[in-house]
Amino acid sequence: MKVYIFNPENDMALADGNPGYTPPAIIRQMRDELYWLPNWWAEEGDLVWNGTDKLALKPGDEICPWGWSPALIHQLRQAGVTDEFLPTDEEMERLRWLSHRQTAVEALAACRKDGLIGDALMGESHLCKTEEEIKALLSTAKEGEEFMLKAPWSSSGRGLMLCGSPNAKGWIKNTLKAQGSVVVERLLQKVSDFALEFWCDGKGGVEYRGLSLFYTNEGGAYLGNWVAPEGQKLQWLMQYADPQMLVDIRQWWEKYLQKFQYRGPVGVDMMLCQGGICPCIEINWRMTMGYISTLLPAQGKYGRMVVEYIYGHYSAEVEAFS
């Protein structure tokens, strides 16, 4: 039996690092109201945990959360789960550092060093540990150019700040104090967001699971995914990108991910830009909505997967294309 858990606070819990972490009320509400979400991909005989019931696991059972954090491990222990079903402290610390945006900064630099897709490779990313480093980088901006600031432990459009925002100065101070660094990136002229979804077996094996086409709001926060057969998504993307480039990017990531010896889903967010492709916006070392979108066509679902907050409550559904 697999025990599935939807814990959307995972990235914030990793950033905090404490077993007793309590997420903001709005995120707790999201978890409570959408705990059932794994029913979309769970199989018969599996269990979707509501976050409160006691759990009695037997040998061979497996816990499959949205993502692992010290806070979730603490919650599971309170629910009666023994350590044999949980990551060790060493594994948890390693995963926490994998989830730091420094991993994505290094991956994008490796893409460029390896000559991936040549001059079509777009984007640059810098990890800054002081306000002085950030100011020096921002001073290189050309006329009309903007920068995006990112908190090291964040994803799905959270923890982002435009450098020109009136709140940017205070945000930088607070993020440096809380997380020790800030990632600075030049804004790209976006055509479309997309991601490649993989499964890693923990022994160096990496399997490509599918293409994710998703959309965000102006601030970069996630809004939803296309749910469609792989061929149809690829056909749409090929209107704007050389098919061989997409193959080269996928093969590069299949090789690059082998070295991490990580077991679980990985989603690599990318961006189709004017003039090329950024092959690494961020790396999600956990389940993602994009990964889910690759599973749903086999169940007959087709359309637009959305997670919304309306009239004070969260909902999730796949809306059929009109």
C-alpha positions as CSV (number, residue, x, y, z in Angstrom):
1,M,0.0,0.0,0.0
2,K,1.1,3.5,-0.8
3,V,0.1,6.4,1.5
4,Y,-0.3,9.6,-0.4
5,I,-0.1,13.0,1.3
6,F,-0.8,16.4,-0.2
7,N,1.4,18.9,1.9
8,P,1.6,22.1,-0.2
9,E,3.5,23.8,2.6
10,N,6.6,21.7,1.8
11,D,8.8,24.4,0.4
12,M,8.2,26.7,3.3
13,A,8.7,23.9,5.8
14,L,12.0,23.1,4.2
15,A,13.1,26.7,4.4
16,D,12.2,26.8,8.1
17,G,13.8,23.4,8.8
18,N,12.1,22.9,12.2
19,P,10.0,19.9,13.0
20,G,7.4,22.1,14.7
21,Y,7.0,24.5,11.8
22,T,3.4,25.9,11.4
23,P,2.6,27.2,7.9
24,P,0.4,30.3,7.3
25,A,-3.3,29.9,7.9
26,I,-4.1,30.1,4.1
27,I,-1.7,27.3,3.3
28,R,-3.1,25.1,6.2
29,Q,-6.5,25.7,4.7
30,M,-5.3,24.6,1.3
31,R,-3.9,21.4,2.7
32,D,-7.1,20.7,4.7
33,E,-9.5,21.4,1.7
34,L,-7.4,19.7,-1.0
35,Y,-6.0,16.7,1.0
36,W,-7.9,14.4,-1.3
37,L,-6.0,15.6,-4.4
38,P,-3.8,12.4,-4.6
39,N,-7.0,10.5,-5.4
40,W,-6.4,11.7,-8.9
41,W,-3.4,9.4,-9.2
42,A,-3.7,6.9,-6.4
43,E,-4.5,3.3,-7.3
44,E,-7.0,0.9,-5.7
45,G,-5.8,-0.2,-2.3
46,D,-3.8,3.0,-1.7
47,L,-4.6,5.4,1.1
48,V,-4.8,9.2,0.9
49,W,-4.0,10.6,4.4
50,N,-6.1,13.5,5.7
51,G,-3.3,14.7,8.1
52,T,-5.1,13.7,11.3
53,D,-5.9,10.0,11.3
54,K,-3.6,7.5,13.0
55,L,-1.6,5.4,10.5
56,A,-0.8,1.7,11.0
57,L,1.7,0.7,8.4
58,K,3.0,-2.8,7.6
59,P,6.3,-3.9,6.0
60,G,6.2,-3.1,2.3
61,D,4.0,0.0,2.7
62,E,5.4,3.3,1.4
63,I,4.7,6.9,2.2
64,C,4.5,9.1,-0.9
65,P,4.1,12.8,0.2
66,W,4.0,15.9,-2.0
67,G,7.4,16.5,-0.5
68,W,9.5,15.6,2.5
69,S,10.3,18.0,5.3
70,P,11.2,17.7,9.0
71,A,7.7,19.1,9.8
72,L,6.0,16.3,7.9
73,I,8.2,13.7,9.5
74,H,7.2,15.0,12.9
75,Q,3.5,14.9,12.0
76,L,3.8,11.3,10.8
77,R,5.5,10.2,14.0
78,Q,2.7,11.8,15.9
79,A,0.3,9.7,13.7
80,G,2.1,6.5,14.8
81,V,4.5,6.0,11.9
82,T,7.8,4.4,12.9
83,D,11.2,5.5,11.6
84,E,11.6,2.6,9.2
85,F,9.1,4.3,6.9
86,L,10.7,7.8,7.1
87,P,13.9,9.5,5.8
88,T,16.9,9.6,8.1
89,D,18.1,12.9,9.4
90,E,21.0,12.7,6.9
91,E,18.7,12.0,4.0
92,M,16.5,14.9,5.0
93,E,19.4,17.3,5.3
94,R,20.6,16.3,1.9
95,L,17.2,16.8,0.3
96,R,16.9,20.2,2.0
97,W,20.1,21.3,0.3
98,L,19.1,19.8,-3.0
99,S,16.0,21.9,-2.8
100,H,18.0,25.1,-2.3
101,R,18.0,27.3,-5.5
102,Q,21.8,27.0,-5.6
103,T,21.2,23.6,-7.2
104,A,19.4,25.3,-10.1
105,V,22.0,28.1,-10.4
106,E,24.7,25.5,-10.8
107,A,22.6,23.4,-13.2
108,L,22.1,26.4,-15.5
109,A,25.8,27.2,-15.4
110,A,26.5,23.6,-16.3
111,C,24.1,23.8,-19.3
112,R,26.0,26.8,-20.6
113,K,29.4,25.2,-19.9
114,D,28.4,22.1,-21.9
115,G,27.2,24.2,-24.8
116,L,23.6,23.0,-24.6
117,I,21.6,24.4,-27.5
118,G,24.3,26.9,-28.3
119,D,23.4,30.5,-28.7
120,A,19.7,29.7,-28.1
121,L,20.4,29.1,-24.4
122,M,18.9,32.0,-22.5
123,G,19.1,33.2,-18.9
124,E,21.6,33.7,-16.2
125,S,21.3,33.1,-12.4
126,H,23.4,34.3,-9.5
127,L,23.5,33.4,-5.8
128,C,24.2,36.5,-3.7
129,K,25.0,36.4,0.0
130,T,25.2,40.1,0.8
131,E,23.4,43.3,-0.1
132,E,26.6,44.6,-1.7
133,E,26.7,41.6,-4.1
134,I,23.1,42.2,-5.1
135,K,23.7,45.9,-5.6
136,A,26.7,45.3,-7.7
137,L,24.8,42.9,-9.9
138,L,21.8,45.2,-10.3
139,S,24.1,48.0,-11.3
140,T,24.9,46.1,-14.5
141,A,21.3,46.5,-15.7
142,K,20.9,48.0,-19.2
143,E,18.2,50.5,-19.9
144,G,14.8,49.0,-19.5
145,E,16.2,45.8,-18.1
146,E,14.7,44.3,-14.9
147,F,15.8,41.6,-12.4
148,M,13.9,39.0,-10.5
149,L,14.9,38.2,-6.9
150,K,14.2,34.8,-5.5
151,A,14.3,33.3,-2.0
152,P,16.6,30.2,-1.9
153,W,13.9,27.9,-0.6
154,S,10.8,28.6,-2.6
155,S,9.1,27.5,-5.7
156,S,5.8,27.6,-7.7
157,G,6.0,31.4,-7.9
158,R,6.3,32.0,-4.2
159,G,9.3,33.8,-2.7
160,L,9.7,36.1,-5.7
161,M,10.2,39.9,-5.8
162,L,10.8,42.3,-8.7
163,C,13.9,44.4,-7.9
164,G,12.0,47.5,-8.8
165,S,9.2,46.9,-6.3
166,P,9.0,49.4,-3.4
167,N,9.2,46.5,-1.0
168,A,12.3,45.0,-2.6
169,K,14.8,46.6,-0.1
170,G,13.1,45.2,3.0
171,W,12.5,41.9,1.3
172,I,16.2,41.5,0.5
173,K,17.2,42.2,4.1
174,N,14.6,39.8,5.5
175,T,15.4,37.0,3.1
176,L,19.2,37.3,3.7
177,K,18.6,37.2,7.4
178,A,16.2,34.2,7.2
179,Q,17.8,32.1,4.4
180,G,21.3,33.5,4.0
181,S,21.2,34.3,0.3
182,V,19.1,35.7,-2.6
183,V,19.1,34.5,-6.2
184,V,19.2,37.3,-8.7
185,E,18.1,36.7,-12.3
186,R,17.6,39.0,-15.3
187,L,14.0,39.0,-16.5
188,L,13.5,37.2,-19.8
189,Q,11.0,38.0,-22.5
190,K,8.7,35.0,-21.9
191,V,6.7,33.3,-24.6
192,S,5.6,30.3,-22.6
193,D,6.4,28.3,-19.4
194,F,7.0,24.6,-19.6
195,A,8.7,21.8,-17.7
196,L,10.1,18.4,-18.1
197,E,9.0,15.8,-15.6
198,F,11.3,12.9,-14.5
199,W,11.4,10.0,-12.1
200,C,14.7,9.1,-10.4
201,D,15.1,5.7,-8.8
202,G,17.8,6.6,-6.3
203,K,20.4,4.4,-8.0
204,G,21.3,6.7,-10.9
205,G,18.4,5.7,-13.1
206,V,16.4,8.6,-14.6
207,E,13.2,8.2,-16.6
208,Y,11.5,10.9,-18.5
209,R,7.8,11.0,-17.6
210,G,6.4,13.8,-19.8
211,L,6.1,17.4,-20.8
212,S,4.3,19.9,-18.6
213,L,2.7,23.1,-20.1
214,F,1.7,25.4,-17.4
215,Y,0.8,29.0,-16.9
216,T,1.4,31.6,-14.3
217,N,0.2,35.1,-13.3
218,E,2.2,38.3,-13.9
219,G,4.0,37.7,-10.6
220,G,5.1,34.2,-11.6
221,A,2.6,32.3,-9.3
222,Y,1.3,29.0,-10.6
223,L,-2.2,29.1,-12.0
224,G,-2.7,25.8,-13.8
225,N,-1.6,23.1,-16.3
226,W,-2.7,21.7,-19.7
227,V,-3.9,18.1,-19.4
228,A,-3.4,16.6,-22.9
229,P,-1.6,13.7,-24.6
230,E,2.2,14.1,-24.9
231,G,2.1,14.4,-28.6
232,Q,-0.3,17.3,-28.6
233,K,1.7,19.3,-26.0
234,L,4.9,18.7,-28.0
235,Q,3.2,19.8,-31.2
236,W,2.1,23.0,-29.6
237,L,5.6,23.7,-28.2
238,M,7.2,22.9,-31.6
239,Q,5.5,25.9,-33.1
240,Y,8.0,28.0,-31.2
241,A,11.0,25.8,-30.5
242,D,13.3,23.5,-32.6
243,P,12.3,19.9,-31.9
244,Q,15.9,18.8,-31.8
245,M,16.6,21.4,-29.1
246,L,13.8,19.9,-26.9
247,V,15.4,16.4,-27.4
248,D,18.8,17.7,-26.5
249,I,17.5,19.4,-23.4
250,R,15.7,16.3,-22.2
251,Q,18.7,14.1,-22.8
252,W,21.0,16.5,-21.0
253,W,18.8,16.4,-17.9
254,E,18.5,12.6,-18.0
255,K,22.3,12.4,-17.7
256,Y,22.7,15.4,-15.3
257,L,20.2,14.1,-12.8
258,Q,21.9,10.7,-12.4
259,K,24.6,12.1,-10.1
260,F,22.3,13.1,-7.3
261,Q,21.2,9.6,-6.3
262,Y,17.8,11.0,-5.4
263,R,14.6,8.8,-5.4
264,G,11.3,10.4,-6.4
265,P,9.8,12.8,-8.9
266,V,11.7,15.8,-10.2
267,G,10.2,18.6,-12.2
268,V,12.5,21.0,-14.1
269,D,10.8,24.3,-14.9
270,M,11.9,26.0,-18.1
271,M,11.0,29.0,-20.2
272,L,10.5,29.5,-23.9
273,C,11.7,33.0,-24.6
274,Q,12.1,35.4,-27.4
275,G,15.3,34.2,-29.0
276,G,15.7,30.8,-27.3
277,I,15.0,28.7,-24.3
278,C,16.1,28.9,-20.6
279,P,16.5,25.2,-19.7
280,C,16.5,25.7,-16.0
281,I,14.3,28.2,-14.1
282,E,14.0,26.0,-11.1
283,I,14.2,22.3,-10.0
284,N,11.4,20.8,-7.9
285,W,12.6,17.8,-5.9
286,R,9.1,16.7,-5.1
287,M,5.7,16.0,-6.7
288,T,4.4,18.9,-8.9
289,M,1.2,19.8,-10.6
290,G,3.0,19.3,-13.8
291,Y,3.9,15.7,-12.9
292,I,0.2,15.1,-12.1
293,S,-0.8,16.5,-15.5
294,T,1.3,13.8,-17.2
295,L,-0.7,11.1,-15.3
296,L,-4.2,12.3,-16.0
297,P,-4.6,11.7,-19.8
298,A,-4.4,7.9,-19.1
299,Q,-7.5,8.3,-16.9
300,G,-9.5,10.0,-19.7
301,K,-9.0,13.5,-18.3
302,Y,-8.3,16.3,-20.8
303,G,-8.4,20.0,-20.5
304,R,-7.2,22.7,-18.1
305,M,-6.2,21.7,-14.6
306,V,-6.7,24.5,-12.2
307,V,-6.3,25.1,-8.5
308,E,-8.3,28.1,-7.4
309,Y,-9.2,30.1,-4.3
310,I,-12.8,31.3,-4.7
311,Y,-15.2,32.7,-2.1
312,G,-12.9,31.8,0.7
313,H,-12.3,28.1,-0.3
314,Y,-9.9,26.1,-2.4
315,S,-11.0,23.9,-5.3
316,A,-9.2,21.8,-7.9
317,E,-10.6,20.4,-11.1
318,V,-9.8,19.6,-14.7
319,E,-11.9,21.9,-16.9
320,A,-12.6,20.4,-20.3
321,F,-11.4,22.5,-23.3
322,S,-14.3,24.2,-25.0
